[in-house]
């Protein structure tokens, strides 16, 4: 289980509700929660919504593609 999923579950929000709140597709969030690396913009959105540093959520954050 990824840290993104753990933190999202702590919010008590469903995957669908959280994805909509963040502004990404639920399918995209599902892939990220299963280990797919997001683009930097999506990583930043998730980090802000989870009140976390993107570097903590995504090791190698500085190597994420722009997007």
N, C-alpha and C positions, 0 to 999 in steps of 0.2 A: 504494500500500500504506500502510495506516495505521500509526501508531506502536504501537498496541495489537497489531496482527498481528506487526510486527517483534519487539517484546519477547516476545510469546508464543512465537514461533518460536525465539528465543534460549534459551527454557527447555527446548526439545526436546520439548515436549508437543504432542500432537495437539489440534486444536480441541475435539473431544469430551471428552478427558481434562481439558483445562484448564477448560472450561465447568463440568464436574461438580465439579472442585476449588473453583472460585469460587462455585458455588451458583446458576448460571444455566443456562438452556436452551442447548444447542448452537446452535439456530437464532437465538437472540438474540445470541450472541457472533458468529455469522457476519454478521448484519446490522451489528453495531457495527464489525466489522473491514472492512466495506465502506462505512463512513461514516455509518451511522445514529447519531444522538445518543442516548445512554442517559439514563435518569433518574439523579438524583444518587446514590441508593443503589447502583445498579449500577456507576456510575463509581467510587464509593468502594471497592467490592468488587474491581473490576479493578485499581485503583491499588494497593491493599494487596497483592494477589497478585503484582503485577509490581514491587513495591517502588519505586513511582514516585509522584509527586505527581499528584493528579487534574487539577490545573490544567495540567500538562504534557501529559497524555494527551488532554484535552478542552478546547481553547481555548474560552473563554466558559463555563467550568465554573459560575460563579456564576449563569448564566442557565438552567441545566438545571432541569427540573421536579423537584419532590420526588417520591419514590416508593419 
